[in-house]
Amino acid sequence: MTYFGYIFTVVKKDLLYEVRSKEIVLSILVFSLLSIVTFNFALILHLE
């Protein structure tokens, strides 16, 4: 197995564990939404 194969296997296993536990999924979604909104207001370009 190649280096990237090992990385893919570990990431896949970790993501499956997180989705099954459902503890962190809601936190990730809230953090993502807040990050998008924050950067949207921070990077507003006034195109005229």
Secondary structure, 3 states (H helix, E strand, C coil): CCHHHHHHHHHHHHHHHHHHHCCCHHHHHHHHHHHHHHHHHHCCCCCC
